[in-house]
Amino acid sequence: GAQARPVTRPELRVDATSAHVSRLEGSLGAVVPMGIYARLALSAGGGVARVEGESRRAARADAIARFELDPLRQRARSVYLGGGVTYFATEKERGRGYLALVAGWELKTRAGWVPTIEAGLGGGARLGVTLKRGMESWR
């Protein structure tokens, strides 16, 4: 089982970013294996941003490379570290890209899905909750 090749898996995300412009966004994405320890998380979605006291529609896209500390599921929970780029835009403002650094804690698999809590920096302080489709022997 541990020798089976990992496959691309779907991921659902909800992220809050606190900065000059605070945001709350939901997104869909995919986690693409790049080797035993590395995963590329690609996601895009939308939500709401608070700009100068008013709410605006917002868009977001991420490309984050994650380094898994326990890629073969030797423990029920695991940690990962990552870095990449994030892009934010609002309905009245042109978008802007930022470098992003994240750390995540993957919890026990439930009903085939792996819940994760993620914190980081990228366009401000960010906190996210994700659900990604799990695999039996790979993270």
C-alpha positions in Angstrom: 0.0 0.0 0.0 2.8 2.5 0.9 4.3 1.9 -2.6 1.2 3.0 -4.4 1.5 6.3 -6.3 -0.3 9.3 -4.8 -2.9 11.0 -6.9 -4.3 14.5 -7.2 -7.0 15.1 -4.6 -9.7 17.8 -4.2 -9.5 20.3 -1.4 -12.1 22.7 0.1 -10.9 25.8 2.0 -12.2 28.6 4.1 -9.7 31.3 4.8 -9.7 34.6 6.8 -7.0 37.2 6.3 -6.4 40.1 8.6 -4.5 43.1 7.2 -5.2 46.6 5.9 -8.0 44.8 4.0 -9.6 42.0 6.0 -11.1 39.1 4.0 -13.2 35.9 4.3 -13.1 33.5 1.4 -14.1 30.1 0.4 -12.2 28.2 -2.4 -11.9 24.9 -4.2 -8.6 23.4 -5.2 -6.5 20.4 -5.8 -3.5 18.9 -4.0 -1.0 17.6 -6.6 1.8 15.2 -5.4 5.3 16.3 -6.5 7.2 13.5 -4.7 7.1 11.7 -1.4 7.4 14.8 0.8 6.2 17.6 -1.5 2.6 18.6 -2.5 1.5 21.5 -4.6 -1.8 23.0 -3.4 -3.6 25.1 -6.1 -6.9 26.8 -5.2 -9.2 29.6 -6.3 -12.3 31.1 -4.9 -14.1 34.2 -3.6 -15.8 35.8 -0.7 -16.0 39.2 0.9 -13.4 41.9 1.8 -13.9 44.9 4.2 -12.4 48.0 2.5 -12.7 51.4 4.1 -15.7 50.4 6.1 -17.6 48.8 3.2 -18.0 45.2 2.1 -16.8 44.2 -1.4 -16.7 41.0 -3.4 -13.3 39.5 -3.3 -11.3 36.9 -5.3 -8.4 34.8 -4.2 -6.0 32.3 -5.8 -3.1 30.4 -4.2 -0.2 28.2 -5.4 1.5 26.8 -2.3 4.2 24.1 -2.2 3.9 22.0 1.0 6.6 19.9 2.7 4.9 17.0 4.6 6.7 15.9 7.7 4.9 12.5 7.8 4.0 11.8 4.1 3.4 8.0 4.7 0.8 8.4 7.6 2.9 6.8 10.3 0.9 9.0 12.8 -2.7 9.9 12.8 -1.9 13.7 12.8 0.9 15.5 11.0 2.4 18.9 10.4 3.4 20.5 7.1 5.3 23.7 6.1 4.8 25.6 2.9 5.5 28.6 0.8 4.3 30.0 -2.5 2.2 32.9 -3.9 -1.2 34.2 -3.3 -3.3 36.7 -5.3 -6.1 38.9 -4.0 -8.5 41.2 -5.8 -11.7 43.0 -5.0 -14.5 44.2 -7.3 -13.3 47.8 -7.3 -9.5 47.2 -7.1 -7.0 45.7 -9.3 -5.5 42.5 -7.9 -2.1 42.1 -6.2 0.2 39.1 -5.6 2.0 38.3 -2.4 4.5 35.8 -1.2 2.9 33.3 1.3 4.3 31.2 4.1 2.1 28.6 5.9 2.2 25.9 8.5 -0.6 23.4 8.8 -1.7 20.7 11.2 -3.5 17.7 9.6 -5.9 16.0 11.9 -7.3 12.4 11.9 -9.0 11.3 8.7 -12.8 11.3 9.0 -15.1 9.7 6.5 -12.3 9.8 3.9 -11.6 13.5 4.4 -8.6 15.0 6.2 -9.4 18.2 8.1 -6.5 20.7 8.5 -5.9 23.9 10.4 -3.5 26.3 8.6 -1.9 29.6 9.7 0.5 31.8 7.9 1.4 35.1 6.3 0.6 36.3 2.8 -1.2 39.5 2.2 -1.6 39.7 6.0 -2.0 37.2 8.8 -4.1 34.3 7.6 -6.0 31.4 9.2 -7.6 28.7 7.2 -9.6 25.5 7.6 -9.4 22.9 4.9 -10.9 19.5 4.0 -8.9 17.4 1.5 -9.7 14.0 0.2 -7.5 11.5 2.0 -5.6 8.4 0.8 -5.1 5.3 2.8 -1.3 5.4 2.9 -0.2 8.8 1.8 -0.9 12.3 3.1 
